[in-house]
């Protein structure tokens, strides 16, 4: 039977496709060689097990390995050559000197090592040189860059570890003077805690770049307290009274303020430090007192000043003594019969000269306060106040008492 041209073309196409699939299957199953060059060797336990034995890697740390790997062609399509690793374990090294160290090939994930064989190299080892390990501890310095925010102050940095251990050959580590970290404090308003890289410097403050020096720590933790700072005025409370106005005194404190530091919330609540309370009526001429400055709890005195002196001078007041014979009493809630035994009392008044000159003894009354004896009977000495009637700018100097006799009969006062 004769085939049509269309049918012939169909069978020819099918034959070609089948041939291609058969070839592709056979070709994919064919074993090929894949080259992976200059793979860096990763060394394990250099800073732990090897260092604990007092040994270090002197040469070979820059070693690379070239591999030729046999695998099915189909595997090459998903084999990531950049993921191939060479790992050498230094924990097996126990002596110094030149020696060979075996290594392990780590293939990419999702690739079975059973599908791969190593064509080259035949021996999986690299040459290394091991030497004696020396140790040295050096100080760590902190370099601050920038300025904290206005109204704040940076404290002393706290560094962990306090010293840095460096390891290596003696000739290398002996040149190390110190390690330095750099901390940026620009506009800081609170304590800074950072984990920082560091650099090594020699005794001429020159940067050291030596790959054979191995620090025991990779980073340095720096804590820098940043605290609020405030100038706080010192003051004395002046209590005025008739005849003793603050405007009549010259007043000064030296120093006028101290500088405090501490937590911003605590410091913001402190607007002044009160050294004392003085009743001006007790100051006839002048007074000078020195006070210990008490700093509020939780704050620090940055100024270092521990005492202040207050000077108070009465520049406009005069005093005059009067014999007073007019007496009265008040605050007798029990209705006693009250007799004031004291008939005459010398007292001193203070005020402006012109006010004292206008004041007569007849203008002055001494009024006994019966508050503390209102439920009693008998003779008592009680406190008294001075009443100058309309002369409100004149006041008594000191305190006064009078003697009274009380009985339980109703008073005619």
C-alpha positions as CSV (number, residue, x, y, z in Angstrom):
1,X,0.0,0.0,0.0
2,X,1.3,3.3,-1.0
3,X,1.6,6.1,1.7
4,X,0.5,9.6,1.0
5,X,3.0,12.4,1.2
6,X,1.4,13.8,4.4
7,X,1.5,10.5,6.2
8,X,5.2,10.1,5.2
9,X,6.0,13.5,6.7
10,X,4.3,12.6,9.9
11,X,6.3,9.3,10.3
12,X,9.5,11.1,9.5
13,X,8.8,13.7,12.2
14,X,8.0,11.1,14.8
15,X,11.2,9.2,13.9
16,X,13.3,12.3,14.4
17,X,11.8,13.1,17.8
18,X,12.2,9.6,19.0
19,X,15.8,9.6,17.9
20,X,16.4,12.9,19.7
21,X,14.9,11.7,23.0
22,X,16.9,8.5,22.9
23,X,20.1,10.5,22.3
24,X,19.2,13.0,25.0
25,X,18.6,10.2,27.5
26,X,21.9,8.5,26.7
27,X,23.8,11.8,26.7
28,X,22.4,12.9,30.1
29,X,23.4,9.6,31.7
30,X,26.9,10.0,30.3
31,X,29.6,10.9,32.9
32,X,31.4,14.2,32.4
33,X,34.3,16.0,34.3
34,X,33.5,19.4,35.9
35,X,36.4,21.7,37.0
36,X,36.0,23.9,40.1
37,X,39.1,26.0,40.6
38,X,40.6,28.1,43.4
39,X,38.3,27.1,46.2
40,X,39.5,28.8,49.5
41,X,40.2,26.4,52.4
42,X,38.1,27.1,55.5
43,X,39.9,26.2,58.7
44,X,37.9,25.0,61.7
45,X,38.9,25.3,65.4
46,X,41.9,27.7,64.8
47,X,40.9,30.0,67.6
48,X,39.6,27.2,69.9
49,X,41.2,23.8,69.9
50,X,44.4,24.7,68.2
51,X,44.9,27.9,70.3
52,X,44.2,25.9,73.5
53,X,47.2,23.8,72.7
54,X,49.4,26.9,72.4
55,X,49.6,26.5,68.6
56,X,48.8,28.7,65.7
57,X,48.6,28.5,61.9
58,X,51.6,30.3,60.4
59,X,51.4,29.4,56.7
60,X,48.7,27.9,54.6
61,X,45.8,30.0,55.7
62,X,45.5,31.4,52.2
63,X,45.5,27.9,50.5
64,X,43.1,27.1,47.7
65,X,42.2,23.8,46.0
66,X,41.4,23.0,42.4
67,X,39.0,20.1,41.9
68,X,38.0,17.9,38.9
69,X,34.7,16.2,39.7
70,X,33.1,13.3,37.7
71,X,29.3,13.4,37.6
72,X,26.4,12.6,35.3
73,X,25.8,15.3,32.7
74,X,22.3,15.7,34.1
75,X,23.7,16.7,37.5
76,X,25.8,19.6,36.0
77,X,22.6,21.5,35.2
78,X,21.8,22.0,38.9
79,X,25.3,21.8,40.4
80,X,26.3,25.3,41.8
81,X,30.1,25.5,41.7
82,X,30.1,28.6,44.0
83,X,28.6,26.5,46.8
84,X,31.4,24.0,46.9
85,X,33.5,24.3,50.1
86,X,36.8,22.9,51.3
87,X,36.9,22.4,55.1
88,X,40.0,21.5,57.1
89,X,39.8,20.8,60.8
90,X,42.8,22.1,62.9
91,X,41.7,20.2,66.0
92,X,43.7,17.2,64.8
93,X,47.0,19.1,64.9
94,X,49.0,18.6,68.0
95,X,52.6,19.7,67.1
96,X,54.4,22.6,65.5
97,X,56.2,22.4,62.2
98,X,55.4,21.8,58.5
99,X,52.8,19.1,57.9
100,X,49.9,18.0,55.7
101,X,46.4,18.6,56.8
102,X,43.5,16.6,55.2
103,X,40.4,18.3,54.2
104,X,36.8,17.5,53.4
105,X,34.8,18.5,50.3
106,X,31.4,19.9,51.1
107,X,29.0,19.8,48.1
108,X,26.0,22.0,47.4
109,X,22.8,21.2,49.2
110,X,20.4,18.8,47.5
111,X,23.4,17.1,45.8
112,X,24.3,13.6,46.9
113,X,28.0,12.9,47.2
114,X,27.4,9.3,46.0
115,X,26.7,10.8,42.5
116,X,30.1,12.5,42.4
117,X,33.7,11.2,42.4
118,X,36.9,13.1,42.6
119,X,39.2,12.8,39.6
120,X,41.8,15.2,40.9
121,X,43.5,15.7,43.2
122,X,44.2,12.2,44.2
123,X,45.4,13.2,47.7
124,X,43.0,15.4,49.7
125,X,45.5,17.3,51.9
126,X,47.2,20.7,51.9
127,X,50.6,21.8,53.3
128,X,50.5,24.0,56.4
129,X,53.0,25.3,58.9
130,X,52.2,25.4,62.6
131,X,54.0,27.5,65.2
132,X,54.0,28.4,68.8
133,X,51.2,30.7,69.9
134,X,52.0,33.8,72.1
135,X,49.4,35.9,73.9
136,X,49.3,39.5,75.1
137,X,46.7,41.7,76.7
138,X,46.4,45.4,75.6
139,X,44.3,48.3,76.7
140,X,41.2,49.4,74.8
141,X,40.7,53.0,74.1
142,X,37.5,54.7,73.1
143,X,37.5,57.6,70.7
144,X,34.4,59.8,70.8
145,X,33.2,61.5,67.6
146,X,30.7,64.4,67.7
147,X,29.0,66.2,70.6
148,X,26.0,65.2,72.8
149,X,22.9,67.3,72.6
150,X,22.9,70.7,74.3
151,X,22.1,70.4,78.0
152,X,23.6,66.9,78.2
153,X,27.0,65.5,79.2
154,X,28.8,62.3,78.3
155,X,30.1,60.3,81.2
156,X,33.1,57.9,81.2
157,X,32.8,55.0,78.7
158,X,32.5,51.5,80.1
159,X,34.3,49.0,77.9
160,X,33.9,45.2,77.8
161,X,36.2,43.4,77.8
162,X,38.4,45.8,79.8
163,X,41.5,44.4,78.1
164,X,41.8,42.8,74.6
165,X,43.9,39.6,74.2
166,X,45.8,39.3,71.0
167,X,47.5,36.1,69.8
168,X,50.2,35.4,67.3
169,X,53.9,35.0,66.9
170,X,55.9,37.0,69.5
171,X,57.4,39.3,66.9
172,X,54.0,40.3,65.6
173,X,52.1,40.8,68.9
174,X,54.9,42.7,70.7
175,X,54.3,45.7,68.4
176,X,50.7,46.1,69.5
177,X,50.3,48.9,72.0
178,X,46.5,49.3,72.2
179,X,43.1,48.7,70.5
180,X,40.8,51.6,69.7
181,X,37.1,51.8,69.0
182,X,35.3,54.8,67.6
183,X,31.9,55.8,69.1
184,X,29.6,58.4,67.4
185,X,27.8,60.5,70.1
186,X,26.4,63.3,67.9
187,X,23.2,64.7,69.5
188,X,22.9,61.9,72.0
189,X,20.3,62.4,74.7
190,X,20.4,59.0,76.4
191,X,22.9,56.3,77.3
192,X,24.5,54.7,74.3
193,X,25.3,50.9,74.2
194,X,27.0,49.6,71.0
195,X,29.0,46.6,69.8
196,X,31.9,48.1,67.9
197,X,34.7,47.0,65.6
198,X,38.2,47.9,66.7
199,X,41.7,48.7,65.2
200,X,45.1,47.9,66.6
201,X,47.8,50.5,67.0
202,X,51.5,50.4,67.7
203,X,53.5,52.4,70.2
204,X,53.8,55.3,67.7
205,X,50.1,55.5,67.3
206,X,50.3,54.0,63.8
207,X,47.6,51.6,62.6
208,X,48.6,48.0,62.4
209,X,47.4,45.8,59.5
210,X,48.8,42.3,60.1
211,X,46.7,39.2,59.3
212,X,49.0,37.1,61.6
213,X,47.7,38.9,64.7
214,X,44.5,37.2,66.0
215,X,42.4,39.1,68.6
216,X,40.5,36.9,71.0
217,X,37.4,39.0,70.5
218,X,35.7,40.2,67.3
219,X,33.9,43.2,68.8
220,X,34.0,45.5,71.8
221,X,30.9,46.5,73.8
222,X,30.9,50.2,74.8
223,X,28.4,51.7,77.2
224,X,28.5,55.5,77.4
225,X,26.3,57.2,80.0
226,X,24.7,60.4,78.6
227,X,23.2,62.5,81.4
228,X,21.3,65.8,81.7
229,X,23.2,68.8,83.0
230,X,21.6,71.9,84.6
231,X,22.7,75.0,86.5
232,X,20.6,75.2,89.6
233,X,20.4,78.5,91.6
234,X,20.9,78.6,95.4
235,X,18.4,80.5,97.5
236,X,17.4,81.4,101.1
237,X,13.8,81.9,102.0
238,X,13.3,85.4,103.5
239,X,10.2,85.7,105.6
240,X,8.9,89.2,105.9
241,X,7.0,90.8,108.7
242,X,5.8,94.3,109.7
243,X,8.9,96.5,109.9
244,X,11.1,93.8,108.2
245,X,10.6,94.0,104.5
246,X,13.0,92.2,102.1
247,X,13.4,95.5,100.2
248,X,15.1,96.9,103.3
249,X,18.0,94.4,103.1
250,X,21.0,93.8,101.0
251,X,21.1,90.1,100.2
252,X,23.7,87.9,98.5
253,X,24.7,84.2,98.1
254,X,28.2,83.1,96.9
255,X,28.2,81.1,94.8
256,X,24.8,81.8,93.3
257,X,24.4,78.4,91.7
258,X,25.8,74.9,91.3
259,X,25.9,72.6,88.2
260,X,24.1,69.3,88.7
261,X,23.9,66.2,86.5
262,X,21.7,63.2,86.5
263,X,18.6,61.6,85.1
264,X,16.7,64.1,83.0
265,X,13.3,63.4,84.7
266,X,14.8,63.9,88.2
267,X,16.8,67.0,87.3
268,X,13.8,68.7,85.6
269,X,11.9,68.7,88.9
270,X,14.7,70.7,90.6
271,X,14.4,74.4,90.0
272,X,16.5,75.6,93.0
273,X,18.2,74.5,96.2
274,X,17.0,76.2,99.4
275,X,19.7,76.6,102.0
276,X,17.8,78.1,104.9
277,X,14.7,80.0,106.0
278,X,15.4,83.4,107.7
279,X,12.8,85.5,109.5
280,X,13.8,89.1,108.8
281,X,12.3,90.3,112.0
282,X,15.2,88.6,113.8
283,X,17.9,90.5,111.9
284,X,18.7,93.8,113.5
285,X,21.9,94.7,111.6
286,X,23.6,92.1,109.5
287,X,24.2,88.4,109.4
288,X,26.6,86.1,107.5
289,X,26.2,82.3,107.4
290,X,27.9,79.5,105.6
291,X,25.8,76.5,104.6
292,X,26.6,73.0,103.4
293,X,25.0,72.5,100.0
294,X,22.7,69.4,100.1
295,X,22.3,67.8,96.7
296,X,19.0,66.1,95.9
297,X,19.2,62.3,95.9
298,X,20.1,60.8,92.6
299,X,22.0,63.8,91.3
300,X,25.6,64.7,91.1
301,X,27.4,68.0,91.9
302,X,29.5,68.6,88.8
303,X,30.8,72.0,90.1
304,X,32.5,70.4,93.1
305,X,31.3,73.3,95.3
306,X,30.1,72.0,98.7
307,X,29.3,75.1,100.6
308,X,27.8,78.6,100.1
309,X,27.9,81.8,102.1
310,X,24.9,84.1,102.6
311,X,25.2,87.8,103.6
312,X,22.2,89.8,104.8
313,X,22.6,93.5,105.7
314,X,19.8,95.6,107.1
315,X,20.4,98.9,105.4
316,X,17.3,101.0,106.2
317,X,16.0,99.8,109.5
318,X,16.4,101.4,113.0
319,X,15.3,100.1,116.4
320,X,13.8,101.9,119.4
321,X,12.9,100.7,122.9
322,X,9.5,101.5,124.5
323,X,8.0,100.9,127.9
324,X,4.6,99.5,127.3
325,X,1.8,99.5,129.9
326,X,-1.2,98.6,127.8
327,X,-2.1,95.0,127.8
328,X,-5.0,92.8,126.5
329,X,-5.7,89.2,125.8
330,X,-7.2,87.0,123.1
331,X,-8.3,83.4,122.3
332,X,-10.1,82.8,125.6
333,X,-12.8,80.4,124.4
334,X,-13.6,79.1,128.0
335,X,-14.8,82.5,129.4
336,X,-12.3,82.8,132.2
337,X,-11.9,85.7,134.5
338,X,-8.6,87.0,133.3
339,X,-6.2,89.2,135.1
340,X,-2.9,90.3,133.4
341,X,-0.3,90.3,136.1
342,X,2.4,92.0,134.1
343,X,1.9,95.7,134.3
344,X,4.9,97.0,132.3
345,X,7.2,95.5,129.7
346,X,10.2,96.9,127.8
347,X,10.2,96.0,124.1
348,X,12.2,96.9,121.0
349,X,10.5,97.9,117.8
350,X,12.1,98.0,114.4
351,X,11.2,100.1,111.4
352,X,12.1,103.1,109.3
353,X,13.4,106.0,111.4
354,X,10.5,108.2,110.5
355,X,7.9,105.6,111.4
356,X,9.5,105.0,114.8
357,X,9.7,108.7,115.5
358,X,5.9,109.0,114.9
359,X,5.1,106.1,117.3
360,X,4.3,106.7,121.0
361,X,4.2,104.1,123.8
362,X,0.4,104.8,124.0
363,X,0.1,103.4,120.5
364,X,1.4,100.0,121.5
365,X,-0.5,97.2,123.0
366,X,0.8,93.8,124.2
367,X,-1.8,91.1,123.6
368,X,-1.6,87.8,125.5
369,X,-2.5,84.6,123.7
370,X,-4.5,82.3,125.9
371,X,-4.8,79.4,123.4
372,X,-2.7,77.0,125.4
373,X,-4.3,77.7,128.7
374,X,-8.0,78.1,127.8
375,X,-9.1,75.0,129.8
376,X,-6.9,75.8,132.9
377,X,-7.1,77.9,136.0
378,X,-4.2,79.6,137.9
379,X,-1.3,81.8,137.0
380,X,0.6,81.2,133.8
381,X,3.2,82.8,131.5
382,X,1.9,82.9,128.0
383,X,3.2,84.2,124.6
384,X,2.2,87.6,123.5
385,X,2.2,89.6,120.3
386,X,2.8,93.3,119.8
387,X,0.1,95.4,118.2
388,X,1.2,98.9,116.9
389,X,-2.3,99.7,115.7
390,X,-2.1,101.7,112.5
391,X,1.8,101.6,112.3
392,X,1.9,98.4,110.1
393,X,5.5,98.9,108.9
394,X,6.8,98.7,112.4
395,X,7.5,95.4,114.0
396,X,8.8,93.9,117.3
397,X,12.3,92.5,117.6
398,X,12.3,89.1,119.3
399,X,9.4,87.4,121.1
400,X,7.6,88.4,124.3
401,X,5.6,86.8,127.2
402,X,3.3,88.1,129.9
403,X,1.9,86.6,133.1
404,X,-1.8,86.1,133.5
405,X,-4.1,84.8,136.3
406,X,-7.2,82.7,135.3
407,X,-10.1,81.5,137.3
408,X,-13.2,79.6,136.3
409,X,-15.6,82.6,136.8
410,X,-17.0,84.2,133.7
411,X,-14.9,87.1,132.4
412,X,-16.1,90.5,132.1
413,X,-13.8,91.1,129.0
